[in-house]
Amino acid sequence: MSRPLRIGAVMYDPKVSVIWEIIGDFFEARGCPMDTVFYDTYELQVDGLVRADVDVAWNSPLAWLDSLRQLKGACRAVAMRDTDRDRVSYVVARAGGPAHAVEDLRGKTLAVGALDSPQARLIPLGLLRASGLTPDQDVTVRRFDVLVGKHGDHIGGEKDAFTCLERGDAAASVMLDLNWDAWTRDGTIDPAKFQVVGRTPLFDHCVFTTRPEIDKAAEAAWLEALFAMKYDNPEHREMMDLEGLKAWMPGRTTGFSALSKAVASERFFESLGR
């Protein structure tokens, strides 16, 4: 390939530019230079992948499904973080309160994250439906639209949803398991006062997505460099801590069924006119 691969990434946080500067330096040192293209939203990044403005996109799970739709199944998931595999979202309620299970939310309010958050809205809405509850009919869904377009790659909407629960304006809220772990550890949530009353099915999160006609030799060299990053190497650990992983893993597509069902039930892409 006569040029470096172009890699798309969404600027969901200022640290993203730091992460990709470190990654870029590492790849350059391994003789595998790349150009990083930053996008403000995942919708713009998916459009860039479809137009071949980038060769590889660091996609949210929702952006993976959008890419799959628009490229008619021809794109591939080639890599992901170890922490992207087998995630779960929790339904959290006040200990001793009226909600002890998801079914108890009938006639009550559930606080969720942003419109386009897989873990804090879409997949939990699928859990409601699987529990025999229709969102906005049997359960009032109160949404916190923080940074729409970033697909929940931030804690804002989930934290606002929990605050809504905490002040008594909702019977429950939803959050990613990693956020429950972090917030009970740092004191944001008192586990003596709040409890997990429901769990979504397991799901996978972000994936590097390639275009169908990517140069296979260039892709192989890029993946070889990516998988060469090791957490026990202090030069790699800073970036890996910032990006929230301990190992890069091969991509897989088996963990998107819960999101696929939720997207279909909510007619998500149709509602956006995509």
C-alpha positions in Angstrom: 0.0 0.0 0.0 1.5 3.3 -1.0 0.1 5.4 1.9 -0.4 4.8 5.6 -3.7 3.4 6.7 -6.3 6.0 7.8 -7.8 5.3 11.2 -11.0 7.0 12.3 -11.6 7.8 16.0 -14.4 9.8 17.7 -13.4 12.7 20.1 -15.7 11.8 23.0 -13.1 13.2 25.5 -10.0 15.4 25.3 -7.9 12.3 26.3 -8.7 10.7 22.9 -6.1 12.9 21.1 -3.5 11.9 23.8 -4.3 8.2 23.3 -4.0 8.4 19.6 -0.8 10.4 19.7 0.8 7.6 21.8 -0.6 4.9 19.5 0.7 6.8 16.5 4.2 7.1 17.9 4.2 3.4 18.7 3.1 2.4 15.2 5.6 4.8 13.6 8.4 3.3 15.6 7.4 -0.2 14.4 7.6 1.0 10.8 3.8 0.9 10.4 2.8 4.6 10.2 -0.8 5.6 10.1 -2.9 8.7 9.8 -5.6 9.4 12.5 -8.8 11.1 11.4 -10.9 12.5 14.2 -14.7 12.8 14.1 -17.1 14.7 16.3 -19.8 12.0 16.2 -20.0 8.3 15.3 -22.5 9.1 12.6 -19.9 11.2 10.9 -17.3 8.5 11.3 -19.6 5.8 9.8 -20.2 8.1 6.9 -16.5 8.5 6.5 -15.9 4.7 6.5 -18.7 4.2 4.0 -17.1 6.9 1.7 -13.6 5.3 2.2 -12.3 8.5 3.9 -10.9 6.1 6.4 -9.8 2.5 6.1 -10.5 1.4 9.7 -12.9 3.0 12.2 -12.8 2.6 16.0 -16.5 2.0 16.3 -18.9 2.0 19.1 -21.2 -1.1 19.0 -24.0 1.0 17.6 -21.6 2.4 14.9 -20.6 -1.2 14.1 -24.3 -2.0 13.4 -24.7 1.2 11.4 -21.6 0.3 9.3 -22.8 -3.2 8.8 -26.1 -1.9 7.5 -24.7 0.7 5.2 -21.9 -1.5 3.8 -24.4 -4.3 3.3 -22.6 -6.7 5.6 -19.2 -6.3 3.8 -17.3 -4.7 6.7 -15.3 -6.7 9.3 -14.7 -6.4 13.0 -10.9 -7.0 13.3 -9.9 -6.0 16.9 -11.3 -5.0 20.2 -10.2 -4.4 23.8 -10.3 -7.3 26.4 -12.8 -5.1 28.3 -15.1 -4.8 25.3 -16.1 -8.5 25.7 -19.0 -9.8 27.8 -20.2 -6.6 29.3 -23.5 -6.2 31.1 -25.6 -3.2 32.2 -27.3 -3.1 35.6 -30.7 -1.8 36.7 -30.0 -0.2 40.0 -32.6 0.7 42.7 -32.7 2.0 46.2 -32.2 -0.8 48.8 -35.4 -1.4 50.6 -37.3 0.5 48.0 -40.3 -0.5 45.9 -38.3 -2.1 43.0 -36.7 -5.5 43.8 -36.8 -6.8 40.2 -37.3 -5.3 36.7 -40.9 -6.4 36.7 -41.5 -4.1 39.7 -40.9 -1.1 37.5 -44.5 -1.3 36.1 -46.1 2.1 36.6 -42.8 3.6 37.8 -40.0 5.7 36.3 -36.7 4.3 35.0 -33.8 6.8 34.4 -31.6 6.0 31.4 -28.7 7.6 29.6 -28.5 9.3 26.2 -30.7 8.5 23.2 -27.9 6.6 21.5 -26.2 4.9 24.4 -26.2 1.1 23.9 -25.4 0.3 27.5 -27.5 3.0 29.2 -30.6 3.1 27.1 -31.0 0.7 24.1 -30.0 -2.6 25.6 -31.8 -1.8 28.9 -35.0 -1.0 26.9 -34.6 -4.5 25.4 -34.5 -5.9 29.0 -37.8 -4.1 29.8 -39.4 -5.6 26.8 -38.1 -9.1 27.6 -39.6 -8.6 31.1 -43.0 -7.9 29.6 -42.9 -4.1 30.0 -43.4 -1.7 27.1 -41.2 1.4 27.4 -43.1 4.7 27.8 -46.4 2.7 28.3 -45.8 0.4 31.2 -42.7 2.2 32.4 -42.0 6.0 32.2 -38.5 6.3 30.7 -36.7 9.4 31.7 -33.7 10.1 29.4 -30.6 12.1 30.0 -29.2 13.2 26.6 -25.6 14.0 27.4 -23.3 14.3 24.3 -25.7 12.6 21.8 -23.6 11.4 18.9 -20.9 9.9 21.2 -23.0 6.7 21.7 -22.5 6.7 25.5 -18.7 6.8 25.4 -18.7 8.9 28.5 -20.3 8.7 32.0 -22.4 11.9 31.8 -25.8 10.4 30.9 -25.4 7.4 33.2 -24.3 9.6 36.1 -27.2 12.0 35.6 -29.6 9.0 35.5 -28.2 7.8 38.8 -28.5 11.3 40.4 -32.2 11.2 39.3 -32.6 7.9 41.2 -30.6 9.3 44.2 -32.9 12.3 44.6 -36.0 10.2 44.4 -37.2 11.2 40.9 -37.0 7.6 39.6 -37.5 4.1 40.9 -34.4 2.8 39.2 -31.6 3.8 36.8 -29.3 1.9 34.5 -25.5 1.9 34.2 -22.7 -0.2 32.7 -21.2 -2.8 35.1 -17.8 -1.1 34.9 -19.4 2.2 36.1 -21.2 0.4 39.0 -17.8 -1.1 40.0 -16.0 2.2 39.8 -18.7 4.3 41.5 -19.2 1.8 44.4 -15.4 1.8 44.8 -14.9 5.6 44.8 -17.9 6.4 47.0 -20.2 7.9 44.3 -22.7 5.0 45.1 -23.2 3.7 48.6 -23.8 -0.1 48.0 -25.5 -0.2 51.4 -28.2 2.2 50.0 -28.5 1.0 46.4 -28.7 -2.5 44.9 -28.6 -4.2 41.5 -32.2 -5.5 40.8 -31.7 -6.5 37.1 -29.1 -7.4 34.6 -29.1 -7.2 30.8 -27.8 -10.1 28.6 -24.1 -10.0 28.0 -23.0 -7.8 25.1 -19.8 -6.7 23.4 -18.7 -3.1 23.0 -16.3 -1.2 20.7 -14.7 -2.8 17.6 -12.2 -1.8 15.0 -14.1 -2.0 11.7 -12.5 -2.3 8.3 -13.8 -1.5 4.9 -14.3 -4.5 2.5 -11.5 -3.6 0.0 -8.8 -2.7 2.6 -5.3 -3.8 1.5 -4.9 -7.1 3.3 -1.1 -6.8 3.7 -1.5 -3.3 5.2 -4.3 -4.6 7.5 -2.1 -7.5 8.7 0.8 -5.2 9.5 -1.4 -2.8 11.3 -3.0 -5.6 13.4 0.4 -7.1 14.2 1.6 -3.8 15.6 -1.7 -3.3 17.6 -1.4 -6.8 19.1 2.3 -6.1 20.0 1.2 -3.6 22.6 1.7 -5.2 26.0 0.3 -4.0 29.4 3.4 -5.1 31.2 5.5 -2.7 29.1 5.6 0.6 30.9 5.8 2.4 27.6 2.5 1.0 26.5 0.7 1.0 29.9 -0.1 4.7 30.0 -2.1 4.5 26.7 -3.8 1.2 27.7 -4.9 2.7 31.1 -6.3 5.7 29.3 -8.1 3.5 26.9 -9.3 1.1 29.6 -7.7 -2.2 28.5 -5.0 -4.7 29.4 -4.9 -6.5 26.1 -6.0 -6.0 22.5 -8.0 -9.0 21.3 -9.2 -10.2 17.9 -12.6 -8.8 16.9 -15.7 -10.8 17.1 -19.4 -10.2 16.1 -21.1 -12.7 18.4 -21.8 -10.2 21.2 -24.1 -7.8 19.4 -27.4 -9.7 19.4 -28.9 -7.9 22.4 -28.2 -4.5 20.8 -29.4 -5.6 17.4 -32.8 -6.7 18.8 -33.1 -3.4 20.8 -32.2 -1.3 17.7 -34.9 -3.1 15.7 -37.5 -2.9 18.5 -36.9 0.9 19.0 -36.6 1.5 15.2 -33.5 3.4 16.1 -31.9 4.0 12.8 -35.2 4.7 11.1 -35.9 7.4 13.8 -32.7 9.2 12.8 -33.4 8.9 9.1 -30.3 6.8 8.5 
